[in-house]
Amino acid sequence: MPACKCGVIGTYAKVSVDGAVEDENMHDEHGHDKHHHHTSLNEIKDIILSLSLSDKVKGNVLSVYGIIAEAESKVHGIPVEEVHFHEVGMMDAIADVAGVCLLMEEIDPDMVIVSPIHLGSGSVKSAHGILPVPAPATAQILQGAPVYSGTIEGELCTPTGAALLKYFAGGFGSMPIMTVNKIGYGMGTKDFERANCVRVMLGETSDKHIGVRDSIVELKCNVDDMTGEEIGFATETLLEAGALDVFTTAIGMKKNRPGILLTVLCRQESANEFAELIFANTTTIGIRMSCEDRFILERHGDEIMTEYGRIKAKVSEGYGVKRVKPEYEDIAGVLRKNP
């Protein structure tokens, strides 16, 4: 139904279950409080699987609920199997998640970029008592994502909303260069000084600007009392743990001692994990951290035909550039067979 916030017209969706409109203020209260009637994650799964939706949409809905359950599990210190969802507002929440997943299937975007998330401020009432904004589960889900607070008092991002953003976001940051074709506004119920809405802009990038932008964390530390073998072992350990890249740079340190600058690139949500690994595998007593936006080319595997047969290759393209690089192992194999 149409709704207006701060003079902007958008859409507000009401969910009616058995003729009654559910209370949206309750559908994000999860946990293990035994004083209210709850529904387990397995029961939620049964409800979702019974819906008349495609397998893809059902899978996406289950994945979003999995993110919420994992967050609640960590916040409350209980196994995921013991996380329960309040029955009041439950169907409203399922409709919210299923509706978004259904729309994402219909739109089928190549990439979803989410701007920094406004969390709100103050406190929020829950079944467990008064909690700070963002709610603990919301904060847990959005680890690694750019967020900010402000002067608006209230909860602007719930665990359900956070899980949807985390699941579908291909990256967080500023809007990419694109031609905007459609704009939609989804309205909330509360009134603030600022428009209480979510805006979605659907557009296309030109071939010249096709590529990817994402955000990473750069961890750096200086060491001057480790052997080359120890540095090599630390580098291998970090790469095996899933670092995006690890490299060293020769530097000069105090008292004219030669040293090594160790740099580790990782995802924002993994920064703490890699900081622990750096401390455990190096002699450093301090790590510098910075968040960086980066431009990267789209990459995929391919095969190229040569007079010696097919050779696997890596193809990188975007921002007006296309590169094809044969795989080293295939080239080496050809050379061994044809000296």
N, C-alpha and C positions, 0 to 999 in steps of 0.2 A: 504494500500500500504506500502511497506517496507520503512523504514527511518533509518537514522544513527545519533546518538548523542554521541560525545566523543568516537567514535570507537565501540559503542554498537548498534547492529541491533535490531530494534523493528518494531512496526506497527503504522502507522499514518492513521487515518480515515478522509476522506474528505466527506463533506455532500453537495450534489448538489440538489437544489430545482428549478424546472422548467428550468434545464440546466445551472443554475448559482451557483457557489460556494459561500456560504454565508460567511460573515466576522465574524470570531470567536471573534474578539475584541469587538463586539457590543452585543453579546447575553447575557451578564451578566449585562446589564444596565437596572435596573428596577426602579420603583418609581412612581411619580405622576406628572411629568413634562408635561404640556399641550402643549408644543411647538412642540412636535413630535407625530407621529401617534403611538398609543399604543394599546395593546390588553389586555382586562381585564382577571382576573383569571377565570371567568366563561367561557369566550371564549376559553381560553386555555384548560379548562376541556372538552369542546365540541370537540375540535380537538383531544384530547387524547382518548376520548371515541369512536371516529370514526375510530381509528386505528385498523388494523387487528392483534391484540395482545390478549393474554389470559386475563381473568379478573384479575388474580393475578398480571400480569405485569402492567396492566392499574392502578390497585390500588396502586402499588408501585410508579409509575410515579406521580400519583396525590398526594401521601403522600410527595414525595420529593418537588414538587412544593408548597405544603402546608407549608413546612418548610421555603422555600424561601420567600413566601408571608408573613408569620408571622414575619420573621426577618425584611423585608422591612417595614412592618406595625409599628414595634417598633422603627426602625431607623428614619422614617419620621413622626411619630406621627399621623398616619392616620388609619382608619379602614382597615381590610384586604380586604374588598370588593372594596376599592378605590385604591388598589395596581394595577399598570398596567405594562405590559411588552412591551419593545420596539419591534415593528414589524420587524425592521431590525435585522437579526440574530435569530429571534424567532424560526423558524423551525429548525435551526441548533442546538439550545439549546434543543428543544424537542427531536431531534434525539439523542443528547448526552445522555440525561436522559433515554429515552426509550431504547437505545442500552445497557446501563449499566444494567438496570433492566431486560432486556431480557437475557443478559449473566448471571446475577445472578440466574435467574430461571433455565437456562441450567446447570450451575455448581452446584447449590443447596448446598452450603456449610453448615455445621453444625454450624460453628462459623467464624466470620470475626474479625481479630485483626488488628488494624491500628497503625502504628508507629507514633511517634510525627510528627506533620505536619509542613513542611517548608513553611512559608507564603511569603517570599521575603521581600523586603524593599523599601523605597522610596515613590513614589506617583504614582497614576494612573489617567488617564483622563476619566471622565464620563460625561453624559449628564447634571449633576448637577454642574460640575466644576472639579477642581483638588482635589482628595481625597487621604488621606494617605493609605499606604498598611499596614495591610489588609484593604480592603474596609469595611465600617461600617457594611454592611449586613453580610460579611464573619466573621467579629469579633463577631457579635451577634450570628450567627449560631454556632460558635465553642466555645462558652462559656462552660467551664468545660472540654474541650479537651486539651491535652498537645500540645502546639504549640511553635514554635521558629522562630526567624528572623535570618538574616545572612548578608553576604556581597553582595549577588546578588541583584541588583536593578531591581525591576519589580514585578509584581503580579504573584506569583506562585500558589496561590489557590484562585479561584473565588467563588462567592456565590453558583453557581451551583455545583462545585466540593465539596465545604464544605458541602452542603446539602446531596449530595450522600454519603459522608463519614459518616456524622452524622447519616443518616438513616440506613445504612447497618452495621455499626460498632457494634460488640457485646462487644467490649472493646478496649481500647487504651493502648499501652505499647510495651514491647519487644516481639519478635517473640517467640511463645511457642515451646516447645520441640516437634519436628515432623520430619517425613521423607518426604522430598520434592519430589514431583512427576512431577510437571510442573512449568515452570517459563515463564511469559510473560512481555513484555515491551510495554507500550503505549507512543508514542512520541509526544511532543509538537512541535510547529513551530519555536519558538525563539531559538537562540543559546546563551548559557552561558558558563562560564568556567567549570561548572559542567553539567553532563548529564541532560537535560530537559526531564524527563520521569517519569512515574509511573510504579513501578514494582509490580507485583502480583505473589505470590508464593503459589501454591496449594499443600497441603500435608496431611498426616495422622498422628495422634498421636497413640502411642501404648496404649494398655489397661492399662499398668502400669501408664501412664501419663495422662489418660483421666481426665479432670477436667476443672476448669475455673480459669482464672486470670483476675482481673479487678482492676480499680483504684478508690479509694474513698478519701473523705476528712475527716479528724479528727479535730473537734473543741473542745477546752478545755478551761475551766475557773475555777478559784478558788473563792469560796464564804465562808464567815464565819459569816454572819449576817442574815441568813434565817432559818426559822423553818423547821422541817421535813415535815410538811404539805405543805409548800410553795415549797420545793424541789420536793415533790411528784407531785404537780400540774404542775410544770414546765416540769417534766419528761413525764407526760401523754400528755401534750400539744404538746411536740416535737414529740412523737411517733405518735400521731394522725395526725400530719402534714406530716408524711411519712418518718421520720428518719429511717435509717437502724437499728440503735441501740442507746440506751441511757443508760448510767450507771454512778454510783457515786462511789467514792473511798474516804475513810477517810484519811485526811492528817493533818499535823501540820503546822500552819502558823505563822506569825509574833507575837511576844509577847507571844509565846507558846499557842496561841489560837487554839482549834480544828477547822478544817474546812472541806469542801467537795470539791473534784475535780469532776466537771461535765464534762463528755465526750459524745460527740454526733458524730455519724458516719452518713455521708450522701453522696449523689452523688455530683460530682464536680459542676454540673450545678445548684445545689440547695444550695450551700454554703452560698451565700449572704442572701437567704431567711431564713436559719436556724440561721445565725448570728443575724439577726433582731429579730427572735423569742427568742433567748437566752437573748438579751439585754432587750426585753420587759417583760420577765417572770422571770428574776433573778436580783440580785443587782450588778452583776459584772460590771466593767468599762473597761474590756479588755478581748479579746478572742484570743487564740493562734490557728493558723491553720497550718496543715501540710497535704501534699498529700501522700497517702500510696498506694502501690501495695499490693494486697492480693491474696492468693490462697483460693479458695472455692470449696466445693464439689457440684456436680450436685444434685439437689433435686427434687423429685416428689412425688405425693401421690400414695398410693397403698392400698390394703386390704389384710389382712392375715386371714386365717381360723383357728379358735380355737374350742375347745369343747363347747364353749359358743356361737358360731356363728362368723360372720365376724366382724373384727375390723379394723378400718381405721388406717393407719400407714404412717409415713414419711420415705422415703428411700433417703439416702444420699450416693453417691458413686463417686469415682475418686481417682487418685493417688494411686491405689492399695488397696483402702479401700472401704468397703460397710457396711452401717449401716442401720438397720431397727428399728424404734422406734414407738411403738403403741401410738395413740393419747390419751391424758389424759382423755378427756371427754368420749371416748368409754370405757376405762378401768374403770372409775368411774361408768359408767352406768351398766357395767357387775357386779361390786361389789355390787351395790345397789340391783340388781335383784337376786343375789346369795350370800347373807350374810354368 
